[in-house]
Structure formats: structure tokens, C-alpha cells
Amino acid sequence: MAFARELRRTASASPDGRVLRNAESFCVVQGREFLRTALATVVQAEADAVEKKGSRPDAAPAEPAATTKAAMTAKS
């Protein structure tokens, strides 16, 4: 609601011939700020969740490489 109000105010205050350009600039700047805030909120929530869980356990050791490789084929 506040966004629409400010957009209308920006358009109304713009001189003839500049309404579209000023309104578009307002939308781009405010849109970037909205996305930046939304991204920061989500990333912070994820960081908080990981911090709350504690550190991840160490990875389990893999089997020796010799047991996981396919048999070599002879070249003719």
C-alpha cells in the first residue's frame, strides 16, 4: 500500500514528459531494495537455523579407492 502511494506521489510530482521515466525509476530502485531485504531475511533465517542446530557431524570415511573402481579392460 505504501509502495503504491509513493509511486502515485512520484508520478504526480513529475513534470510532463518525465512521468513514465520517474515512475519506472522509482519501481526499479524500490524493487531492488525489496529484493535485497527479502534475500537478507531468508539468508539470515537459514543461518539462524543452522546455528541453532549446531555444527554438522563429520563425514563418514569412504571405502578405499581400489574397491570402488571398475576393472580395467585390456587394450588390443
Secondary structure, DSSP 8 states (H G I E B T S, - for coil): -HHHHHHHHHHHHS-TT-HHHHHHHHHHHHHHHHHHHHHHHHHHHHHHHHHHH-----------GGGTS-------
